[in-house]
Amino acid sequence: MTEANQLVARNVRRFRRERGLSLGEVARRSGLSKQTLSKIEQGVGNPTVDTLSQLGGALDVSIRRLMTEWGTPVFVQRQGEVEWADAEGWSERILDEVYGSGHVRTLLLRLERTRTTPEIGPHTPGTLHHLYVITGKLRTGPLSEPVDISAGDFVRFPGDVPHRHICLSDRVVAHMVTTVPQVHQIGQIVRGPNEPPTET
């Protein structure tokens, strides 16, 4: 599996799910076989430019969007699967590393089972949410790929697709960092929780 094939696989799977399309429907729209589509989504196919063009037409996106990383896959780090590194005077646990420039927003998130949380619409392309659970248990992530995480777990997921946080315990407290790439630094208006800045 090449990195390029994995990138195409993630994007095809993501765009298809966002549009609520089955493999059969994409096959019908593109003229490709379901077997070919399945291999592409698994990252084991080797699509030609013509195949990507047909896929793009069926999903209503350009070939460039199929070949560009628009965020990252959901990444979960479970408490029991990590190790702390000892340094002089302290120990540290690395949650994640993301490189780039833009707007970074850090907050504490509190949820209660008795309060219904709404669906959150897509933020600016490339937005990522990085969430570490301090107490409680919640379901979070893209609507198409939610994950259940508990105290001590960490998840990173794209915020430029519809997503939601659902409290699965009486109460949840989590530490959340939102990164928005290449945001202009003039005239920003900071909005409510989980909302990236907008420009005037």
Backbone as CSV, one residue per row, in Angstrom:
resi,resn,N_x,N_y,N_z,CA_x,CA_y,CA_z,C_x,C_y,C_z
1,MET,0.842,-1.187,0.000,0.000,0.000,0.000,0.885,1.247,0.000
2,THR,0.720,2.108,-0.997,1.488,3.338,-1.014,0.746,4.411,-0.243
3,GLU,1.501,5.433,0.176,0.892,6.539,0.919,-0.156,7.245,0.074
4,ALA,0.131,7.382,-1.237,-0.823,8.040,-2.136,-2.123,7.249,-2.225
5,ASN,-2.026,5.924,-2.302,-3.226,5.095,-2.367,-4.042,5.206,-1.084
6,GLN,-3.345,5.283,0.069,-4.045,5.438,1.339,-4.756,6.781,1.420
7,LEU,-4.121,7.822,0.886,-4.731,9.151,0.869,-6.007,9.142,0.030
8,VAL,-5.924,8.563,-1.166,-7.105,8.474,-2.032,-8.197,7.652,-1.356
9,ALA,-7.799,6.552,-0.719,-8.769,5.694,-0.037,-9.526,6.471,1.031
10,ARG,-8.798,7.240,1.856,-9.448,8.021,2.912,-10.414,9.042,2.327
11,ASN,-9.978,9.728,1.270,-10.818,10.772,0.699,-12.057,10.218,0.014
12,VAL,-11.893,9.141,-0.740,-13.055,8.541,-1.411,-14.065,8.064,-0.375
13,ARG,-13.571,7.386,0.651,-14.450,6.895,1.711,-15.144,8.049,2.417
14,ARG,-14.400,9.105,2.705,-14.963,10.260,3.400,-16.020,10.966,2.565
15,PHE,-15.692,11.282,1.297,-16.649,12.005,0.452,-17.895,11.163,0.188
16,ARG,-17.712,9.870,0.045,-18.879,8.993,-0.201,-19.792,8.995,1.021
17,ARG,-19.209,8.858,2.212,-20.012,8.818,3.434,-20.689,10.161,3.696
18,GLU,-19.969,11.261,3.444,-20.554,12.585,3.649,-21.790,12.778,2.779
19,ARG,-21.767,12.183,1.606,-22.891,12.333,0.683,-23.958,11.258,0.867
20,GLY,-23.707,10.345,1.808,-24.682,9.294,2.083,-24.865,8.324,0.936
21,LEU,-23.774,8.057,0.198,-23.854,7.184,-0.971,-23.306,5.794,-0.654
22,SER,-23.955,4.783,-1.204,-23.449,3.414,-1.078,-22.404,3.169,-2.157
23,LEU,-21.638,2.085,-1.989,-20.682,1.717,-3.039,-21.401,1.481,-4.360
24,GLY,-22.576,0.850,-4.269,-23.340,0.569,-5.476,-23.755,1.827,-6.209
25,GLU,-24.155,2.862,-5.453,-24.573,4.115,-6.078,-23.394,4.823,-6.723
26,VAL,-22.238,4.814,-6.052,-21.046,5.437,-6.640,-20.612,4.661,-7.885
27,ALA,-20.733,3.330,-7.830,-20.398,2.510,-8.997,-21.308,2.871,-10.169
28,ARG,-22.593,3.043,-9.886,-23.546,3.388,-10.949,-23.218,4.748,-11.544
29,ARG,-22.907,5.714,-10.688,-22.620,7.077,-11.159,-21.307,7.181,-11.918
30,SER,-20.324,6.378,-11.488,-18.986,6.489,-12.080,-18.754,5.551,-13.256
31,GLY,-19.554,4.479,-13.325,-19.317,3.475,-14.362,-18.232,2.488,-13.983
32,LEU,-17.784,2.534,-12.734,-16.778,1.599,-12.245,-17.456,0.447,-11.509
33,SER,-16.774,-0.673,-11.380,-17.360,-1.814,-10.673,-17.263,-1.616,-9.165
34,LYS,-18.162,-2.260,-8.427,-18.114,-2.191,-6.966,-16.820,-2.790,-6.447
35,GLN,-16.316,-3.816,-7.117,-15.072,-4.455,-6.697,-13.905,-3.468,-6.802
36,THR,-13.881,-2.701,-7.909,-12.829,-1.707,-8.095,-12.908,-0.635,-7.013
37,LEU,-14.123,-0.163,-6.751,-14.320,0.856,-5.723,-13.909,0.346,-4.339
38,SER,-14.276,-0.899,-4.034,-13.932,-1.483,-2.750,-12.421,-1.535,-2.568
39,LYS,-11.697,-1.929,-3.605,-10.231,-1.995,-3.523,-9.628,-0.606,-3.324
40,ILE,-10.213,0.402,-4.006,-9.706,1.767,-3.854,-9.906,2.243,-2.424
41,GLU,-11.079,1.971,-1.843,-11.364,2.405,-0.473,-10.518,1.661,0.561
42,GLN,-10.051,0.481,0.215,-9.185,-0.279,1.121,-7.720,0.112,0.950
43,GLY,-7.444,0.928,-0.078,-6.076,1.371,-0.317,-5.230,0.359,-1.045
44,VAL,-5.866,-0.681,-1.599,-5.101,-1.717,-2.303,-5.266,-1.605,-3.817
45,GLY,-6.107,-0.682,-4.252,-6.248,-0.455,-5.689,-5.156,0.488,-6.160
46,ASN,-4.976,0.598,-7.459,-3.991,1.512,-8.026,-4.691,2.312,-9.121
47,PRO,-5.566,3.283,-8.720,-6.400,3.982,-9.692,-5.608,4.836,-10.670
48,THR,-6.041,4.802,-11.928,-5.433,5.640,-12.959,-6.047,7.039,-12.889
49,VAL,-5.503,7.952,-13.670,-6.051,9.308,-13.729,-7.489,9.263,-14.238
50,ASP,-7.754,8.402,-15.233,-9.116,8.270,-15.752,-10.071,7.767,-14.668
51,THR,-9.625,6.795,-13.878,-10.457,6.261,-12.796,-10.754,7.340,-11.763
52,LEU,-9.733,8.120,-11.399,-9.928,9.204,-10.440,-10.881,10.257,-10.989
53,SER,-10.788,10.505,-12.295,-11.691,11.463,-12.932,-13.142,10.981,-12.847
54,GLN,-13.358,9.689,-13.107,-14.703,9.120,-13.013,-15.217,9.179,-11.573
55,LEU,-14.332,8.874,-10.616,-14.713,8.936,-9.207,-15.059,10.358,-8.792
56,GLY,-14.230,11.309,-9.217,-14.483,12.704,-8.888,-15.825,13.172,-9.424
57,GLY,-16.140,12.748,-10.653,-17.430,13.110,-11.239,-18.584,12.534,-10.449
58,ALA,-18.431,11.290,-9.989,-19.501,10.635,-9.236,-19.689,11.266,-7.859
59,LEU,-18.590,11.752,-7.263,-18.649,12.337,-5.921,-18.757,13.863,-5.953
60,ASP,-18.738,14.437,-7.160,-18.823,15.883,-7.362,-17.663,16.619,-6.697
61,VAL,-16.457,16.077,-6.880,-15.239,16.729,-6.398,-14.179,16.626,-7.490
62,SER,-13.175,17.488,-7.413,-12.094,17.451,-8.394,-11.078,16.374,-8.042
63,ILE,-10.262,15.990,-9.034,-9.184,15.036,-8.770,-8.249,15.596,-7.703
64,ARG,-8.034,16.911,-7.738,-7.144,17.536,-6.755,-7.635,17.280,-5.333
65,ARG,-8.953,17.339,-5.123,-9.481,17.100,-3.776,-9.309,15.641,-3.363
66,LEU,-9.333,14.742,-4.332,-9.115,13.330,-4.015,-7.662,13.056,-3.651
67,MET,-6.759,13.937,-4.099,-5.329,13.733,-3.878,-4.752,14.652,-2.803
68,THR,-5.617,15.366,-2.072,-5.162,16.312,-1.050,-5.637,15.880,0.319
69,GLU,-4.769,16.027,1.318,-5.150,15.675,2.686,-5.987,16.797,3.273
70,TRP,-7.285,16.554,3.424,-8.205,17.541,4.000,-8.469,17.157,5.450
71,GLY,-7.515,17.422,6.308,-7.635,16.941,7.678,-6.903,15.614,7.776
72,THR,-7.181,14.858,8.806,-6.514,13.580,8.999,-7.522,12.541,9.445
73,PRO,-7.151,11.279,9.380,-8.051,10.246,9.890,-8.238,10.403,11.393
74,VAL,-9.307,9.823,11.908,-9.515,9.826,13.349,-8.392,9.020,14.002
75,PHE,-7.775,9.589,15.028,-6.670,8.941,15.726,-7.029,8.847,17.201
76,VAL,-7.035,7.646,17.759,-7.386,7.433,19.162,-6.188,6.855,19.904
77,GLN,-5.892,7.419,21.068,-4.814,6.921,21.923,-5.445,6.518,23.257
78,ARG,-5.512,5.216,23.526,-6.128,4.718,24.754,-5.161,4.812,25.929
79,GLN,-5.714,5.060,27.111,-4.901,5.221,28.306,-4.003,4.017,28.556
80,GLY,-4.551,2.809,28.337,-3.784,1.606,28.641,-2.759,1.229,27.590
81,GLU,-2.671,1.991,26.513,-1.767,1.641,25.415,-0.578,2.593,25.298
82,VAL,-0.370,3.439,26.301,0.684,4.446,26.197,1.721,4.266,27.294
83,GLU,2.856,4.900,27.084,3.916,4.891,28.079,4.323,6.324,28.395
84,TRP,4.671,6.550,29.649,5.172,7.856,30.053,6.688,7.857,29.905
85,ALA,7.218,8.960,29.419,8.668,9.096,29.272,9.210,9.899,30.448
86,ASP,10.239,9.368,31.085,10.834,10.047,32.232,11.924,11.003,31.781
87,ALA,11.859,12.220,32.311,12.896,13.223,32.086,13.370,13.701,33.447
88,GLU,14.349,14.579,33.477,14.864,15.053,34.756,13.830,15.959,35.429
89,GLY,13.227,15.497,36.493,12.287,16.311,37.245,10.831,16.111,36.873
90,TRP,10.535,15.376,35.812,9.138,15.153,35.440,9.010,13.960,34.499
91,SER,7.780,13.562,34.279,7.466,12.540,33.279,6.477,13.152,32.303
92,GLU,6.523,12.729,31.057,5.614,13.301,30.071,4.984,12.225,29.204
93,ARG,3.787,12.524,28.770,3.059,11.660,27.847,2.676,12.498,26.640
94,ILE,3.241,12.210,25.503,2.918,12.959,24.285,1.578,12.463,23.750
95,LEU,0.655,13.387,23.552,-0.655,13.034,23.006,-0.633,13.036,21.482
96,ASP,-0.037,14.089,20.909,-0.055,14.210,19.454,0.893,15.329,19.047
97,GLU,1.285,15.345,17.791,2.099,16.420,17.248,1.559,16.795,15.874
98,VAL,1.271,18.079,15.693,0.766,18.580,14.413,1.601,19.790,14.032
99,TYR,2.023,19.847,12.781,2.884,20.930,12.337,2.120,21.859,11.404
100,GLY,2.459,23.138,11.448,1.804,24.106,10.584,1.576,25.406,11.330
101,SER,0.892,26.334,10.667,0.597,27.618,11.279,-0.885,27.901,11.169
102,GLY,-1.367,28.794,12.005,-2.780,29.133,11.973,-3.292,29.480,13.355
103,HIS,-4.590,29.331,13.550,-5.233,29.669,14.814,-5.308,28.427,15.695
104,VAL,-4.942,28.563,16.973,-5.012,27.455,17.927,-5.889,27.908,19.091
105,ARG,-6.893,27.120,19.420,-7.826,27.451,20.504,-7.814,26.317,21.517
106,THR,-7.566,26.631,22.793,-7.514,25.637,23.847,-8.636,25.898,24.842
107,LEU,-9.357,24.837,25.233,-10.462,25.031,26.160,-10.718,23.769,26.978
108,LEU,-11.478,23.928,28.058,-11.998,22.804,28.813,-13.462,22.641,28.420
109,LEU,-13.852,21.422,28.144,-15.206,21.116,27.698,-15.931,20.342,28.797
110,ARG,-17.112,20.830,29.197,-17.930,20.126,30.187,-19.248,19.719,29.544
111,LEU,-19.611,18.466,29.711,-20.863,17.943,29.183,-21.620,17.234,30.295
112,GLU,-22.947,17.260,30.217,-23.780,16.545,31.170,-24.793,15.709,30.419
113,ARG,-25.075,14.539,30.951,-26.001,13.621,30.295,-27.389,14.247,30.105
114,THR,-27.776,15.133,31.035,-29.117,15.724,30.993,-29.260,16.822,29.948
115,ARG,-28.156,17.238,29.355,-28.207,18.312,28.353,-27.932,17.732,26.966
116,THR,-28.842,17.968,26.030,-28.691,17.450,24.675,-27.709,18.327,23.908
117,THR,-26.725,17.702,23.290,-25.745,18.455,22.510,-26.111,18.405,21.036
118,PRO,-26.102,19.542,20.348,-26.489,19.574,18.940,-25.371,19.085,18.027
119,GLU,-25.747,18.764,16.817,-24.757,18.458,15.785,-24.001,19.741,15.477
120,ILE,-22.682,19.631,15.288,-21.836,20.790,14.981,-21.453,20.728,13.513
121,GLY,-21.711,21.795,12.795,-21.424,21.826,11.368,-19.941,21.907,11.070
122,PRO,-19.557,21.732,9.811,-18.139,21.761,9.427,-17.514,23.131,9.683
123,HIS,-16.282,23.120,10.179,-15.511,24.345,10.346,-14.670,24.564,9.084
124,THR,-13.753,25.511,9.164,-12.854,25.815,8.057,-12.086,24.567,7.606
125,PRO,-11.900,24.368,6.287,-11.152,23.205,5.802,-9.792,23.075,6.491
126,GLY,-9.485,21.873,6.930,-8.213,21.610,7.600,-8.281,21.702,9.109
127,THR,-9.443,22.111,9.653,-9.590,22.208,11.110,-9.472,20.826,11.755
128,LEU,-8.749,20.763,12.868,-8.609,19.521,13.630,-9.021,19.764,15.073
129,HIS,-9.699,18.791,15.683,-9.996,18.813,17.109,-9.113,17.763,17.785
130,HIS,-8.503,18.142,18.911,-7.652,17.250,19.693,-8.280,17.221,21.088
131,LEU,-8.783,16.072,21.515,-9.575,16.011,22.745,-9.037,14.935,23.690
132,TYR,-8.759,15.358,24.930,-8.280,14.454,25.972,-9.317,14.430,27.095
133,VAL,-9.799,13.243,27.442,-10.831,13.115,28.465,-10.200,13.101,29.864
134,ILE,-10.638,14.037,30.706,-10.144,14.110,32.081,-10.997,13.226,32.985
135,THR,-12.318,13.392,32.908,-13.233,12.540,33.678,-14.438,12.190,32.815
136,GLY,-15.021,11.017,33.062,-16.233,10.621,32.373,-15.998,9.849,31.090
137,LYS,-17.060,9.694,30.321,-17.016,8.949,29.071,-17.911,9.645,28.061
138,LEU,-17.452,9.759,26.813,-18.260,10.390,25.790,-18.070,9.741,24.441
139,ARG,-19.032,10.006,23.562,-18.945,9.620,22.155,-18.684,10.895,21.379
140,THR,-17.646,10.892,20.561,-17.264,12.106,19.857,-16.707,11.768,18.489
141,GLY,-16.514,12.794,17.652,-15.930,12.600,16.332,-16.907,12.877,15.207
142,PRO,-16.475,12.639,13.971,-17.344,12.850,12.821,-18.612,12.003,12.921
143,LEU,-19.712,12.510,12.390,-20.959,11.750,12.429,-20.803,10.405,11.732
144,SER,-19.919,10.366,10.737,-19.722,9.128,9.978,-18.757,8.161,10.653
145,GLU,-18.037,8.630,11.688,-17.016,7.777,12.314,-16.842,8.114,13.800
146,PRO,-17.917,8.043,14.597,-17.799,8.396,16.015,-17.006,7.350,16.795
147,VAL,-16.385,7.783,17.893,-15.650,6.862,18.761,-16.069,7.107,20.208
148,ASP,-16.058,6.063,21.016,-16.344,6.170,22.445,-15.011,6.213,23.192
149,ILE,-14.811,7.241,24.011,-13.563,7.372,24.746,-13.862,7.690,26.210
150,SER,-12.933,7.290,27.076,-13.093,7.449,28.525,-11.933,8.233,29.101
151,ALA,-12.002,8.499,30.408,-10.942,9.232,31.100,-9.575,8.626,30.796
152,GLY,-8.639,9.483,30.388,-7.299,9.026,30.049,-7.097,8.771,28.575
153,ASP,-8.190,8.736,27.792,-8.082,8.506,26.344,-7.933,9.842,25.610
154,PHE,-7.316,9.778,24.429,-7.116,10.958,23.584,-7.593,10.638,22.179
155,VAL,-8.211,11.610,21.505,-8.627,11.426,20.123,-8.352,12.705,19.337
156,ARG,-7.940,12.525,18.101,-7.804,13.641,17.165,-8.705,13.332,15.976
157,PHE,-9.512,14.289,15.545,-10.385,14.036,14.401,-10.619,15.324,13.613
158,PRO,-10.982,15.203,12.329,-11.219,16.391,11.512,-12.452,17.155,11.970
159,GLY,-12.305,18.475,12.084,-13.431,19.317,12.463,-14.079,19.983,11.269
160,ASP,-13.596,19.671,10.058,-14.185,20.274,8.855,-15.244,19.384,8.232
161,VAL,-15.794,18.484,9.037,-16.940,17.657,8.654,-17.936,17.728,9.817
162,PRO,-19.220,17.442,9.588,-20.180,17.464,10.695,-19.746,16.523,11.819
163,HIS,-19.834,16.990,13.062,-19.391,16.177,14.196,-20.256,16.490,15.419
164,ARG,-20.027,15.728,16.486,-20.877,15.876,17.659,-20.201,15.271,18.885
165,HIS,-20.520,15.805,20.074,-20.067,15.249,21.345,-21.304,14.789,22.115
166,ILE,-21.323,13.539,22.568,-22.452,13.011,23.335,-21.935,12.461,24.659
167,CYS,-22.481,12.947,25.759,-22.072,12.511,27.093,-22.642,11.121,27.378
168,LEU,-21.777,10.164,27.703,-22.205,8.795,27.990,-22.183,8.482,29.484
169,SER,-21.654,9.405,30.282,-21.660,9.254,31.739,-22.462,10.424,32.315
170,ASP,-22.569,10.507,33.615,-23.318,11.618,34.202,-22.723,12.959,33.807
171,ARG,-21.394,13.010,33.754,-20.712,14.252,33.418,-19.364,13.945,32.781
172,VAL,-18.934,14.831,31.898,-17.635,14.695,31.237,-16.894,16.026,31.346
173,VAL,-15.618,15.941,31.665,-14.733,17.096,31.558,-13.587,16.681,30.641
174,ALA,-13.344,17.478,29.618,-12.288,17.156,28.656,-11.491,18.403,28.318
175,HIS,-10.247,18.185,27.966,-9.375,19.268,27.495,-9.367,19.197,25.977
176,MET,-9.669,20.324,25.321,-9.807,20.301,23.870,-8.993,21.416,23.233
177,VAL,-8.250,21.060,22.207,-7.485,22.026,21.418,-8.000,21.960,19.984
178,THR,-8.328,23.107,19.426,-8.783,23.181,18.033,-7.743,23.944,17.231
179,THR,-7.282,23.360,16.135,-6.301,24.021,15.273,-6.943,24.310,13.930
180,VAL,-6.813,25.571,13.500,-7.356,26.008,12.210,-6.194,26.555,11.395
181,PRO,-5.844,25.922,10.276,-4.656,26.338,9.523,-4.829,27.649,8.774
182,GLN,-3.752,28.429,8.723,-3.647,29.613,7.867,-4.841,30.548,7.970
183,VAL,-5.178,30.920,9.202,-6.254,31.884,9.424,-5.659,33.282,9.390
184,HIS,-6.288,34.222,8.655,-5.803,35.592,8.612,-5.880,36.202,10.006
185,GLN,-4.896,37.001,10.365,-4.798,37.517,11.721,-5.432,38.898,11.890
186,ILE,-6.230,39.352,10.941,-6.850,40.671,11.016,-8.357,40.516,11.131
187,GLY,-8.942,41.200,12.091,-10.392,41.256,12.190,-11.057,39.977,12.623
188,GLN,-10.413,39.185,13.467,-11.024,37.942,13.915,-12.082,38.199,14.977
189,ILE,-13.105,37.386,14.948,-14.135,37.415,15.981,-14.177,36.024,16.593
190,VAL,-13.894,35.915,17.886,-13.922,34.619,18.547,-15.361,34.294,18.900
191,ARG,-15.817,33.112,18.508,-17.197,32.709,18.714,-17.296,31.762,19.899
192,GLY,-18.445,31.096,20.047,-18.715,30.228,21.179,-17.885,28.964,21.169
193,PRO,-18.096,28.086,22.153,-17.326,26.837,22.261,-17.361,26.030,20.983
194,ASN,-16.182,25.515,20.598,-16.005,24.646,19.431,-16.204,25.378,18.109
195,GLU,-16.370,26.709,18.138,-16.533,27.454,16.897,-15.225,28.157,16.568
196,PRO,-14.670,27.938,15.354,-13.445,28.629,14.977,-13.720,30.105,14.718
197,PRO,-12.692,30.934,14.673,-12.917,32.354,14.454,-13.433,32.633,13.064
198,THR,-14.183,33.713,12.912,-14.631,34.160,11.616,-13.952,35.486,11.316
199,GLU,-14.005,35.908,10.091,-13.347,37.149,9.706,-14.377,38.216,9.419
200,THR,-14.035,39.438,9.745,-14.918,40.563,9.450,-14.670,41.060,8.053
